[in-house]
Amino acid sequence: MRGFTQPLTAAYYELEAEAHTTPTELRKHLRTELPDYMIPQHFVELDELPLTPNGKVDRKALPTPFANAAIEETFEAPKTSLEQGLAAIWQ
């Protein structure tokens, strides 16, 4: 289908100074609370959310999720012979 695009979901968040949370941990926690289709595709950590003069989040000033795109999931090697066979196809 030409011109069809999937909606992009992103979660922008701030962490407290002592907090050390990864996008993987956030995603894992959200999976216990939300259905899969509601889990954001991208997580963007910000030092501070941009605000308008009225104190609301300035959505236009938020960075694009791809600006902070990094591999959020850790690599997990194939374990079973089926997984190894599938992995070999993609190499």
N, C-alpha and C positions, 0 to 999 in steps of 0.2 A: 504494500500500500504506500504509494508515493505521498510524501508530505505528512504522514502520520507520525506523531512523536508521543512518547510516553511522558506523563507528568513526572516531574522531578520532585522528590521530597528530600528536604534537608533539615537537620536540627542544628541550630546555632546555640552554643552554650558557653557559660563562663564557669570557671572553677575557682573555688576559694584557694587562697595561697597554699594551704597545707594539703589540699586534695590532689591526688594523683590517680585520675581515672582515664582509661583509654576508651576509644570508640568501641572496641570489642566488648569491654565490660558494660558500657552503656547499652549496647545492642542486646547483650545477653540478659541484662535486667529487664529491658523493655519486652523481650520475648516472653517473660513470665507474666507480664501485665496486659499485653496487647496482642491482637491477631497479627499474623505475618504481614498482611497488606498495609498495616498502619505503621510498621517499623520504617523509619527514615532510611533512605538509601545512602545518604552522606551525613557525616557529622563534622561540624566545623567549630573548633574551639576558638573563642575570642577572648582577648584580655578584658574587653569591655564591650557591651552591646551598644551600638550607635543609637543615640536618642534624638528625637526632634525637640524643638524648644518647648513643646507641651509635655515632654517626659515619656512619650510613646516610642516604641522601637521604630527607628528610621529604616524601613525595609529596603529603600532604594540605596542606602549606604552599606548594606550587608555585602560582603564579598561573595563572589560566585563560589559554589561548593568545589568546583574544579580547581580553584586557585590553591586550595589546601589539600587537593587530592593526594593521598598517599595510600599505600597498601595498609588497609585497616585490619585485615584478617591475617593471621599468621599462617604460614604454609604448613600443611599437614600432609606428610608423605602417604602415598597409597599403601594400604595395609593388606587387603585381601588380593587374591589373584585376579578377581574381577576388576577391582579398582586399578591394579597395575596394568591390566590389559587396556582399560579405557584411557589411562594416562599415557600409555605408549602411542595411542592413536593421535594424541594432540601434541606429541613432541616432534 
